[in-house]
Amino acid sequence: MNELPEDLSALRARIDGIDDAILKLLSERAGIAQQVGRTKKGEKIYRPEREAQIVQRLRAANLGPLSGDTVERLIREIMSACRALEQTTRVAYLGPAGTFTQQAVHKQFGHEVEALAEASIDACFHAVETGRADFAVVPVENSTEGAISRTLDLIVSSPLKICGEVMLPIHQMLMRKQASLDGIQRIYGHAQSLAQCQQWLARHLPQAERVSVVSNSEGARRASAEPDAATLGSEAAAELYSLAVVAARVEDEASNTTRFLVLGSTDAAPSGRDKTSLVVGIHNQPGAIVKLLQPLAEAGISMSKLESRPARSSNWEYLFFIVCESHRQDPRLAAVLAEIETRAAFLKILGSYPAALS
């Protein structure tokens, strides 16, 4: 057996020592986390604002060479494992397994949770409302294709609150049984995925039928049994259904991102870097929407989202979904919300929550 060079042997010995120190510190952190859990006396173990503060601090302190995203992923997995020592966190998501929504669950909560795959967005809401799950993760908008209407419709009437958000870059893969474009007659995919990849599909597979399915994982299941079919979806779906990735990143927009909401029975306490979502109805008067938003402008509070949806209670009337900076407990925003309520026909604060960093 060849002996290792002295310098390489010394470097590996240093790595071994660091690994031992990391293990000791992880065990110490887990023990302290258990003590914290015992002092909470039955309170929820998952605190989105506290975890957000930890992530923000470590990302800011990170000097590399690991990226900020990598540091965040590692610390969230550590927090997930420590949380699981005290309480199993049940998270409902739009399934089945292998969907981008499942990836969003793991990005926010880590892998030490009980992820409950649901058949629809409605079922995700219902799982939390009935206590079968502690939280739900559902898509709310895509940077290419816009808002997810069903999520917006449900959140108006639901008692659930937004307690977090997840920004997930969406990279679509074209996958099938064999690693070739030859002989593809059908392409399965969720309607959003098909829309996100329409230009690529038109260039490379113009004759193939495009078939909308309830999820990309369902498309992967079908493609795994049909030699002349392919599907769009994630790498996780390809692994789950033993499919070959024929082409990677076939989305038309390289920055394609989906925003997901984390829903729970209550929203989050202030983290120091927060957003607040609300929905308002306006009186049918000229300039009503301008008058409604004026207090935000006068207070210097940035608005990152304004989305209109038809009010289901009446024809030709609209609700406006607003996302603004700051927490509803911030005195400046609290005063603005009170003023908006006097001007609106309807106001519901959907929740305040830590802003996603990536």
SVG drawing of the C-alpha trace seen along z (x, -y; Angstrom):
<svg xmlns="http://www.w3.org/2000/svg" viewBox="-73 -61 79 63">
<polyline fill="none" stroke="black" stroke-width="0.4" points="0.0,0.0 1.4,-3.4 2.0,-5.8 0.3,-9.2 2.5,-12.2 3.2,-13.8 1.4,-17.0 -1.8,-15.2 -1.7,-13.0 -1.5,-16.0 -4.4,-17.7 -6.6,-14.7 -5.7,-14.4 -6.8,-18.1 -10.1,-17.3 -10.6,-14.3 -10.1,-16.6 -12.5,-19.2 -15.1,-16.5 -14.8,-15.3 -15.2,-18.9 -18.3,-19.4 -19.9,-16.3 -19.2,-17.4 -20.7,-20.8 -23.8,-19.3 -24.4,-17.1 -24.1,-20.2 -26.4,-22.2 -29.0,-19.4 -28.8,-19.1 -29.4,-22.8 -32.3,-22.7 -33.9,-20.0 -33.6,-22.2 -35.2,-25.1 -38.0,-22.7 -38.7,-21.7 -38.9,-25.3 -41.6,-26.0 -44.0,-23.6 -46.0,-22.5 -45.6,-25.5 -44.9,-25.0 -41.3,-23.9 -41.1,-25.5 -40.6,-29.2 -40.2,-30.6 -39.0,-34.1 -36.3,-32.5 -35.0,-30.2 -35.0,-33.1 -32.9,-35.2 -30.4,-32.4 -30.2,-32.0 -29.9,-35.7 -27.0,-36.0 -25.0,-33.1 -25.4,-34.1 -24.2,-37.6 -21.2,-36.2 -20.2,-33.7 -16.9,-34.5 -16.8,-31.4 -15.7,-29.4 -19.2,-27.8 -22.0,-29.8 -24.7,-31.5 -27.2,-29.1 -25.1,-26.1 -24.7,-27.6 -28.5,-28.1 -29.2,-24.6 -26.8,-23.1 -28.1,-25.1 -31.7,-24.4 -31.0,-20.7 -29.3,-21.0 -32.3,-22.9 -34.7,-20.3 -32.8,-17.5 -32.8,-19.3 -36.5,-20.2 -37.4,-16.5 -35.8,-15.5 -38.7,-17.3 -41.6,-17.2 -42.5,-15.7 -43.5,-18.6 -46.2,-17.5 -46.2,-19.5 -48.8,-19.0 -47.8,-19.8 -49.1,-19.5 -48.1,-16.0 -47.3,-13.4 -43.7,-12.8 -41.2,-14.3 -42.9,-17.6 -41.3,-21.0 -43.6,-21.7 -41.9,-18.8 -38.6,-20.5 -39.9,-23.7 -40.9,-21.8 -37.4,-20.5 -35.8,-23.9 -37.9,-25.5 -38.2,-22.8 -35.3,-20.4 -35.7,-16.7 -36.5,-15.7 -40.3,-16.4 -43.3,-14.3 -44.1,-15.5 -47.8,-14.7 -48.4,-14.5 -51.9,-15.9 -53.8,-15.5 -54.8,-19.2 -54.2,-22.7 -57.6,-22.4 -56.5,-19.3 -53.4,-21.1 -55.5,-23.8 -57.9,-21.2 -55.1,-19.2 -54.0,-22.2 -57.5,-23.4 -58.5,-20.0 -55.3,-19.5 -54.0,-16.6 -50.9,-18.7 -49.1,-21.5 -48.3,-23.5 -48.9,-23.5 -46.7,-24.6 -48.5,-25.6 -47.4,-27.5 -48.8,-31.0 -47.0,-32.5 -44.5,-31.8 -42.2,-34.4 -43.0,-33.3 -46.7,-32.3 -48.0,-34.5 -50.4,-33.8 -51.8,-30.4 -55.5,-31.3 -56.6,-28.5 -54.3,-29.4 -55.4,-33.1 -59.1,-32.1 -58.7,-29.7 -56.7,-32.0 -59.4,-34.7 -61.9,-32.4 -59.4,-30.2 -58.6,-30.9 -55.0,-30.0 -52.2,-32.6 -49.1,-33.0 -46.1,-32.3 -43.4,-31.9 -42.4,-32.0 -40.1,-30.0 -38.5,-31.1 -37.5,-28.0 -35.7,-28.3 -37.6,-26.0 -35.4,-24.0 -37.5,-21.8 -36.0,-18.5 -37.3,-16.5 -37.1,-12.9 -38.2,-9.5 -37.2,-5.8 -34.3,-6.2 -31.9,-9.1 -33.0,-10.2 -35.4,-12.7 -36.2,-10.1 -39.7,-8.7 -41.3,-11.0 -45.0,-11.2 -46.4,-12.7 -45.1,-15.1 -46.7,-15.0 -46.5,-17.9 -48.4,-20.1 -50.1,-23.0 -47.6,-25.5 -44.6,-23.4 -45.8,-23.0 -46.3,-26.8 -42.9,-27.5 -41.2,-25.3 -43.4,-26.1 -40.7,-27.7 -38.2,-24.9 -40.8,-22.3 -41.8,-24.1 -38.2,-24.2 -37.2,-20.6 -40.4,-18.6 -43.0,-20.5 -44.9,-17.4 -45.3,-15.8 -48.7,-16.0 -48.6,-18.0 -50.7,-16.4 -51.6,-18.3 -51.6,-16.2 -52.3,-17.0 -48.6,-17.0 -45.2,-16.4 -44.9,-13.4 -48.0,-11.9 -46.4,-12.7 -43.3,-10.8 -45.3,-7.8 -47.0,-7.7 -43.8,-8.2 -42.1,-5.4 -44.7,-3.0 -44.9,-4.4 -41.8,-4.1 -43.0,-6.8 -43.8,-9.4 -41.7,-11.9 -42.4,-14.2 -41.3,-17.5 -40.3,-17.7 -37.6,-17.8 -34.5,-15.7 -36.1,-14.2 -39.0,-12.9 -36.5,-11.4 -34.8,-9.5 -38.1,-8.4 -39.4,-6.9 -36.0,-5.7 -36.2,-8.0 -33.3,-9.3 -32.9,-13.1 -32.9,-13.7 -32.4,-17.5 -31.8,-19.6 -33.1,-23.1 -35.6,-23.3 -37.5,-26.2 -37.7,-29.2 -36.6,-31.7 -33.3,-31.0 -34.5,-32.9 -37.8,-30.9 -38.8,-30.9 -41.9,-29.8 -42.9,-31.5 -44.5,-29.2 -46.4,-30.1 -46.1,-28.4 -49.5,-28.3 -50.2,-27.7 -52.7,-28.5 -50.8,-31.7 -48.4,-34.0 -44.9,-34.7 -43.5,-37.1 -41.2,-39.9 -37.8,-38.6 -36.3,-42.0 -36.8,-41.4 -40.4,-40.7 -43.3,-41.0 -47.0,-41.4 -49.7,-40.1 -53.3,-41.4 -56.3,-41.3 -58.7,-44.2 -61.9,-45.0 -62.6,-48.5 -65.6,-50.6 -66.7,-51.0 -65.6,-54.6 -63.2,-56.5 -59.7,-56.5 -60.5,-54.1 -57.4,-51.9 -55.1,-54.9 -56.7,-56.3 -56.5,-52.9 -52.7,-52.6 -51.9,-56.2 -51.1,-55.6 -48.4,-53.1 -46.7,-55.6 -47.0,-58.4 -45.4,-56.2 -42.6,-55.1 -43.5,-51.5 -42.5,-49.5 -45.1,-47.3 -43.6,-44.3 -46.9,-42.8 -50.3,-43.9 -52.5,-41.2 -56.2,-41.6 -58.7,-38.7 -62.4,-38.7 -64.5,-38.7 -66.4,-35.4 -69.2,-37.0 -70.2,-39.5 -69.8,-39.9 -67.4,-42.6 -66.0,-43.4 -62.4,-42.7 -60.2,-41.9 -56.6,-43.1 -53.8,-41.1 -51.0,-43.2 -47.5,-42.3 -45.6,-45.0 -42.4,-45.3 -42.4,-45.2 -44.3,-43.4 -47.9,-44.2 -46.7,-44.9 -44.4,-47.6 -46.0,-50.9 -45.6,-52.5 -47.3,-49.7 -49.9,-49.2 -51.0,-52.9 -51.1,-52.4 -53.2,-49.3 -55.6,-51.1 -56.0,-53.9 -56.5,-51.4 -59.2,-49.7 -61.2,-53.0 -60.9,-53.4 -61.6,-49.7 -64.8,-47.9 -63.1,-44.8 -59.7,-44.1 -58.1,-40.9 -54.5,-40.6 -53.3,-37.3 -50.1,-37.2 -46.7,-38.6 -43.7,-36.4 -39.9,-36.4 -38.9,-37.4 -37.2,-34.7 -33.5,-35.4 -33.1,-33.3"/>
</svg>
